Amino acid sequence: MIHEGFGQITSDERGRFTGVDRYACDLLGYDMPALLRRSIHDITHPDDRASSRPLLDRLRHHGEPFTITKRCLRADGTVIWVQDYVSLLRDARGRASFSALIRPVLPVPVLPVPVLPVPVPPAAARAMPAGAPRGAEIAPRPPGPLH
């Protein structure tokens, strides 16, 4: 649906998910069938549901798209901050559905990487000027893709 960096979710007018892409599934930690059994209400943090409701009502009744930053509940129970860009779609019969582009607000957390000293081989050390540092610090590349 959309290139990496955004997930796309569609739902019916009641908020039940009708379509999700792989990025949205990965972001929220669900496989596709499990996420399709959820709704906007299910994944929205309980403390953020009240602020989402009037925006969805305005979208439903007036077609006014909105952007919201909120917390979502991942499948493992952890919380992730996301930004949703939500708009209204209507089919040929006039039935409404919602379309949301979803992205994480903050980068996906990366575990701290220790800084390791790298020894200078003896031959290279002898060739270095007096007073030059005898080692360098580098950080190993974290596992997995960098975003």
VOBA-1610 file (N, C-alpha, C; in pm, whole numbers, padded with zeros to 5 digits, always signed):
BEGIN
Met+00081-00119+00000Met+00000+00000+00000Met+00087+00127+00000Ile+00158+00152+00110Ile+00241+00270+00124Ile+00384+00222+00151His+00483+00298+00104His+00622+00257+00126His+00658+00261+00274Glu+00771+00198+00307Glu+00814+00188+00445Glu+00816+00325+00514Gly+00782+00326+00640Gly+00779+00449+00718Gly+00638+00483+00763Phe+00539+00437+00690Phe+00399+00455+00727Phe+00327+00323+00714Gly+00237+00298+00804Gly+00147+00185+00790Gly+00013+00239+00744Gln-00066+00153+00683Gln-00199+00196+00641Gln-00302+00102+00700Ile-00406+00161+00758Ile-00515+00086+00817Ile-00645+00145+00767Thr-00737+00059+00725Thr-00871+00103+00692Thr-00967+00036+00789Ser-01077+00106+00817Ser-01177+00052+00909Ser-01315+00089+00862Asp-01413+00016+00913Asp-01551+00055+00884Asp-01587+00174+00972Glu-01709+00222+00958Glu-01750+00343+01030Glu-01752+00324+01182Arg-01765+00200+01226Arg-01763+00172+01370Arg-01620+00158+01424Gly-01519+00160+01334Gly-01380+00151+01377Gly-01320+00013+01370Arg-01395-00088+01324Arg-01341-00224+01307Arg-01249-00224+01186Phe-01128-00280+01204Phe-01031-00282+01095Phe-01078-00371+00981Thr-01068-00319+00859Thr-01106-00394+00739Thr-00985-00418+00648Gly-00877-00345+00670Gly-00755-00364+00591Gly-00636-00310+00669Val-00526-00386+00665Val-00402-00344+00731Val-00286-00387+00642Asp-00179-00311+00644Asp-00061-00354+00568Asp+00045-00412+00663Arg+00149-00467+00606Arg+00254-00534+00682Arg+00322-00439+00781Tyr+00348-00315+00740Tyr+00415-00220+00828Tyr+00331-00193+00953Ala+00200-00175+00936Ala+00112-00152+01051Ala+00114-00273+01144Cys+00112-00392+01086Cys+00118-00514+01168Cys+00248-00519+01248Asp+00359-00493+01181Asp+00489-00496+01250Asp+00497-00389+01358Leu+00450-00270+01327Leu+00454-00159+01422Leu+00376-00191+01549Leu+00260-00254+01532Leu+00172-00284+01645Leu+00195-00424+01702Gly+00280-00504+01637Gly+00317-00634+01691Gly+00216-00746+01671Tyr+00127-00731+01574Tyr+00026-00833+01546Tyr+00053-00897+01411Asp+00008-01023+01396Asp+00005-01076+01260Asp-00124-01022+01196Met-00133-01032+01065Met-00244-00968+00993Met-00382-01016+01038Pro-00406-01148+01049Pro-00541-01191+01093Pro-00577-01139+01233Ala-00480-01135+01323Ala-00508-01087+01459Ala-00541-00938+01459Leu-00467-00859+01382Leu-00494-00715+01379Leu-00629-00687+01312Leu-00666-00766+01213Leu-00795-00747+01147Leu-00914-00781+01237Arg-00888-00847+01349Arg-00995-00874+01446Arg-01006-00762+01549Arg-00926-00658+01536Arg-00922-00547+01631Arg-00996-00425+01576Ser-01002-00323+01659Ser-01064-00196+01620Ser-00976-00081+01667Ile-01013+00039+01625Ile-00943+00159+01670Ile-00944+00165+01823His-01058+00135+01880His-01074+00137+02026His-00979+00038+02093Asp-00966-00082+02036Asp-00882-00187+02095Asp-00735-00148+02106Ile-00683-00078+02006Ile-00539-00048+02006Ile-00505+00088+02065Thr-00607+00171+02088Thr-00582+00303+02146Thr-00568+00292+02297His-00465+00354+02351His-00442+00354+02496His-00567+00408+02565Pro-00609+00345+02675Pro-00732+00390+02742Pro-00734+00540+02777Asp-00620+00597+02813Asp-00616+00739+02848Asp-00628+00831+02727Asp-00616+00777+02606Asp-00624+00859+02484Asp-00756+00840+02409Arg-00839+00748+02454Arg-00965+00720+02382Arg-01059+00840+02383Ala-01067+00909+02494Ala-01159+01024+02504Ala-01122+01135+02407Ser-00993+01157+02384Ser-00953+01265+02292Ser-00973+01224+02146Ser-00975+01095+02117Ser-00996+01048+01980Ser-01144+01054+01938Arg-01232+01032+02034Arg-01375+01020+02003Arg-01434+01142+01933Pro-01412+01266+01981Pro-01472+01380+01911Pro-01414+01400+01771Leu-01288+01367+01753Leu-01228+01380+01619Leu-01292+01281+01522Leu-01313+01158+01569Leu-01379+01058+01484Leu-01523+01096+01454Asp-01591+01152+01553Asp-01730+01198+01530Asp-01734+01309+01426Arg-01643+01405+01436Arg-01638+01515+01339Arg-01607+01462+01199Leu-01516+01366+01192Leu-01484+01304+01063Leu-01606+01233+01007Arg-01671+01156+01091Arg-01788+01078+01049Arg-01901+01169+01000His-01927+01278+01070His-02042+01362+01038His-02013+01477+00942His-01888+01525+00939His-01856+01640+00857His-01746+01614+00755Gly-01689+01493+00757Gly-01584+01459+00661Gly-01452+01533+00685Glu-01433+01585+00805Glu-01314+01664+00835Glu-01197+01574+00876Pro-01094+01561+00790Pro-00979+01478+00825Pro-00902+01538+00943Phe-00825+01455+01010Phe-00749+01504+01125Phe-00619+01427+01141Thr-00530+01487+01218Thr-00404+01425+01258Thr-00404+01421+01410Ile-00362+01310+01466Ile-00356+01296+01611Ile-00229+01222+01651Thr-00169+01265+01758Thr-00058+01192+01819Thr-00114+01126+01943Lys-00096+00995+01951Lys-00155+00921+02062Lys-00072+00797+02091Arg-00108+00733+02200Arg-00043+00608+02237Arg-00127+00491+02187Cys-00057+00391+02136Cys-00124+00267+02096Cys-00070+00152+02180Leu-00154+00054+02200Leu-00116-00066+02272Leu-00072-00171+02172Arg+00050-00220+02188Arg+00102-00325+02101Arg+00052-00461+02152Ala+00064-00563+02071Ala+00017-00697+02106Ala+00080-00747+02235Asp+00206-00710+02261Asp+00276-00758+02381Asp+00246-00672+02504Gly+00155-00573+02491Gly+00118-00489+02603Gly+00201-00363+02618Thr+00307-00349+02539Thr+00387-00227+02547Thr+00314-00114+02476Val+00357+00007+02506Val+00293+00126+02450Val+00388+00188+02348Ile+00332+00233+02237Ile+00410+00304+02135Ile+00336+00432+02100Trp+00410+00543+02091Trp+00352+00670+02048Trp+00348+00671+01895Val+00233+00707+01840Val+00217+00712+01695Val+00150+00843+01655Gln+00165+00874+01529Gln+00090+00985+01470Gln+00002+00924+01363Asp-00126+00955+01369Asp-00224+00906+01272Asp-00274+01021+01187Tyr-00282+00997+01058Tyr-00342+01090+00962Tyr-00469+01020+00914Val-00584+01070+00956Val-00709+00997+00934Val-00801+01075+00842Ser-00858+01004+00744Ser-00952+01068+00651Ser-01070+00975+00626Leu-01173+01031+00569Leu-01297+00960+00543Leu-01301+00916+00397Leu-01345+00793+00375Leu-01366+00741+00240Leu-01514+00707+00227Arg-01567+00720+00106Arg-01705+00677+00081Arg-01707+00591-00044Asp-01778+00480-00037Asp-01788+00395-00156Asp-01898+00447-00248Ala-01923+00378-00357Ala-02021+00424-00456Ala-02162+00435-00397Arg-02191+00360-00293Arg-02322+00367-00229Arg-02328+00471-00117Gly-02216+00539-00092Gly-02212+00641+00011Gly-02175+00591+00149Arg-02142+00460+00161Arg-02103+00406+00291Arg-01966+00459+00330Ala-01955+00499+00455Ala-01832+00559+00505Ala-01735+00453+00558Ser-01608+00483+00543Ser-01502+00408+00609Ser-01389+00506+00639Phe-01299+00465+00726Phe-01186+00550+00763Phe-01059+00493+00704Ser-00969+00581+00667Ser-00836+00543+00622Ser-00736+00617+00708Ala-00641+00543+00763Ala-00540+00605+00849Ala-00400+00566+00803Leu-00314+00666+00795Leu-00172+00642+00780Leu-00114+00654+00921Ile-00033+00558+00960Ile+00018+00553+01097Ile+00169+00540+01093Arg+00235+00619+01179Arg+00381+00611+01188Arg+00423+00632+01331Pro+00536+00574+01369Pro+00585+00598+01504Pro+00631+00743+01517Val+00605+00804+01631Val+00647+00942+01654Val+00795+00947+01685Leu+00840+00855+01767Leu+00980+00850+01805Leu+01045+00732+01735Pro+01175+00738+01713Pro+01239+00621+01652Pro+01219+00497+01739Val+01214+00384+01672Val+01204+00259+01745Val+01325+00250+01837Pro+01304+00223+01967Pro+01417+00225+02058Pro+01524+00124+02020Val+01648+00166+02032Val+01762+00078+02007Val+01835+00065+02139Leu+01872-00056+02174Leu+01944-00076+02299Leu+02076-00002+02295Pro+02120+00049+02409Pro+02249+00119+02411Pro+02360+00025+02365Val+02450+00079+02288Val+02562+00001+02236Val+02686+00042+02313Pro+02756-00055+02374Pro+02875-00017+02451Pro+02986+00033+02359Val+03062+00128+02409Val+03178+00177+02335Val+03295+00089+02376Leu+03357+00026+02278Leu+03466-00067+02305Leu+03599-00009+02261Pro+03702-00024+02343Pro+03834+00021+02298Pro+03887-00077+02193Val+03952-00021+02093Val+04013-00103+01988Val+04163-00084+01998Pro+04235-00190+02030Pro+04379-00174+02045Pro+04446-00146+01911Val+04551-00067+01916Val+04630-00039+01797Val+04738-00145+01788Pro+04751-00212+01672Pro+04855-00315+01659Pro+04993-00255+01689Pro+05084-00335+01750Pro+05215-00283+01789Pro+05291-00214+01677Ala+05289-00270+01556Ala+05364-00208+01445Ala+05308-00070+01413Ala+05176-00056+01417Ala+05114+00074+01389Ala+05145+00171+01502Ala+05147+00121+01626Ala+05177+00207+01740Ala+05317+00264+01730Arg+05415+00182+01683Arg+05552+00232+01670Arg+05561+00341+01565Ala+05474+00336+01464Ala+05478+00434+01356Ala+05405+00564+01392Met+05331+00563+01503Met+05254+00682+01542Met+05345+00782+01611Pro+05319+00912+01592Pro+05399+01014+01659Pro+05385+01003+01811Ala+05483+01049+01881Ala+05480+01049+02026Ala+05360+01129+02075Gly+05291+01080+02176Gly+05177+01149+02234Gly+05045+01121+02164Ala+05050+01052+02050Ala+04926+01020+01978Ala+04850+00915+02059Pro+04718+00917+02052Pro+04640+00816+02125Pro+04679+00676+02077Arg+04683+00582+02168Arg+04724+00445+02135Arg+04605+00352+02116Gly+04490+00405+02110Gly+04371+00324+02086Gly+04260+00414+02036Ala+04162+00356+01975Ala+04048+00434+01927Ala+03922+00371+01984Glu+03821+00449+02000Glu+03694+00396+02048Glu+03597+00393+01931Ile+03536+00279+01914Ile+03432+00266+01812Ile+03314+00196+01874Ala+03201+00216+01819Ala+03081+00146+01865Ala+03047+00043+01759Pro+03028-00082+01800Pro+02990-00183+01700Pro+02853-00151+01643Arg+02829-00192+01522Arg+02701-00169+01457Arg+02594-00251+01527Pro+02481-00189+01560Pro+02375-00265+01626Pro+02319-00369+01529Pro+02266-00479+01582Pro+02208-00580+01493Pro+02083-00526+01424Gly+02054-00578+01307Gly+01933-00542+01234Gly+01950-00419+01150Pro+01848-00387+01071Pro+01857-00272+00981Pro+01856-00140+01057Leu+01922-00043+01003Leu+01923+00091+01059Leu+01817+00173+00989His+01739+00250+01062His+01633+00333+01001His+01662+00477+01028
//
